[in-house]
């Protein structure tokens, strides 16, 4: 039987990179907290964008895809789901909304985990929503030629409930241990959840929902404004490689959590860094959209395109970006390099 024990996190021999990343996150977290009260409207716009990106990315990782327009309509309840994939997407929307609204009332326990899974599966009318798997499952690996092989065998169905009970108890013990850094505990818990693989379907999406829940409960709310799931999706090869490395030997209690911890910390750091980037480019109180576009171009060392500016400032419309750039070019502050879609802008 798999043993869940997080006492190793009290060990002073943990890699220095973990503490460097955690320190960087703490610094950026404080900066974000200070800005939030001053720039409420900007944070509100970023929150709406991040919610759409989270729903899109978490489902996309699992191959559940629809157009950006349909994602936006479903997340904002402007349209009912039109097909099975969109019903799956709507289920994630509902579970994500519950975490956003009631994270303080939820926890990593079996009751809340089963309820979240039920919500995730309810719109698509799965009859096994909110129930642990009844049959054994495996995690497959598919090569470039489409050949499949078993990469990992999770906990058997007959042992799943007992394993989840033990996982919950181990979490409660580690959560109340003042010597354990909670930011390091979260990825260990999520890795063990993924390796347990307690449900017939939806385990990957549930792991991301539970990650968000635990981050919220520990005060790391950048994920409300920058999609954590999108960061995973952008770098999913690194994510899956870290998961593979950390799950090797898991069934024999010989696995190494460190690769998965480092990937988790790096992903969270990128969220905070991206949030910081959207504000650090603007000094003082000049936080208008025009000022932010201007500062983005003027502070860029390399030529920057409209698309890149949109990625940095997703709450600013392409029309506004184009208008500001046009004005800056006419005034001689910046110059255009290239033509058409390949054009970029740089300070003169």
QUIFENTA-V899825 format. One record per residue. N is the residue number from 1. D_FIRST is the distance of its C-alpha to the first C-alpha in whole Angstrom. Layout:
BEGIN
n={N:N}
d_first={D_FIRST:D_FIRST}
END
This chain:
BEGIN
n={1:2:3:4:5:6:7:8:9:10:11:12:13:14:15:16:17:18:19:20:21:22:23:24:25:26:27:28:29:30:31:32:33:34:35:36:37:38:39:40:41:42:43:44:45:46:47:48:49:50:51:52:53:54:55:56:57:58:59:60:61:62:63:64:65:66:67:68:69:70:71:72:73:74:75:76:77:78:79:80:81:82:83:84:85:86:87:88:89:90:91:92:93:94:95:96:97:98:99:100:101:102:103:104:105:106:107:108:109:110:111:112:113:114:115:116:117:118:119:120:121:122:123:124:125:126:127:128:129:130:131:132:133:134:135:136:137:138:139:140:141:142:143:144:145:146:147:148:149:150:151:152:153:154:155:156:157:158:159:160:161:162:163:164:165:166:167:168:169:170:171:172:173:174:175:176:177:178:179:180:181:182:183:184:185:186:187:188:189:190:191:192:193:194:195:196:197:198:199:200:201:202:203:204:205:206:207:208:209:210:211:212:213:214:215:216:217:218:219:220:221:222:223:224:225:226:227:228:229:230:231:232:233:234:235:236:237:238:239:240:241:242:243:244:245:246:247:248:249:250:251:252:253:254:255:256:257:258:259:260:261:262:263:264:265:266:267:268:269:270:271:272:273:274:275:276:277:278:279:280:281:282:283:284:285:286:287:288:289:290:291:292:293:294:295:296:297:298:299:300:301:302:303:304:305:306:307:308:309:310:311:312:313:314:315:316:317:318:319:320:321:322:323:324:325:326:327:328:329:330:331:332:333:334:335:336:337:338:339:340:341:342:343:344:345:346:347:348}
d_first={0:4:6:10:13:16:18:19:21:24:24:28:27:26:28:32:32:29:32:35:33:32:36:37:36:37:40:40:39:42:44:43:43:47:48:46:49:52:51:49:51:49:46:46:47:44:42:43:43:39:38:40:38:35:35:36:34:31:32:33:30:29:32:34:37:41:44:44:47:44:42:44:45:42:41:44:44:48:47:44:42:44:41:37:36:38:37:33:35:36:33:32:35:34:31:32:35:33:31:35:36:34:31:32:31:28:25:21:20:19:22:24:21:22:26:26:25:27:30:29:29:32:35:34:33:30:29:25:26:24:21:18:18:18:18:15:17:17:19:22:24:28:31:34:35:33:31:27:24:20:19:16:13:11:9:10:13:12:8:11:12:10:8:12:13:10:12:15:15:14:17:19:19:20:22:24:24:28:27:24:26:25:26:24:21:22:21:18:17:18:16:13:15:16:13:11:15:15:18:20:23:24:20:23:25:23:22:25:26:23:25:28:27:26:29:31:30:30:33:33:35:37:35:37:40:38:36:32:31:35:34:30:32:35:33:30:30:29:27:25:25:24:21:20:21:18:15:16:13:11:8:8:9:13:14:17:18:22:23:22:23:27:27:26:29:31:31:32:34:36:36:38:40:41:42:44:46:47:49:50:52:54:56:57:58:59:56:58:56:59:59:55:56:59:57:54:57:59:56:54:55:55:56:54:54:54:51:50:51:50:46:47:49:47:49:52:54:55:59:59:57:60:63:62:62:65:67:65:67:70:70:70:67:64:65:64:62:62:63:61:58:57:59:58:59:60:62:66}
END
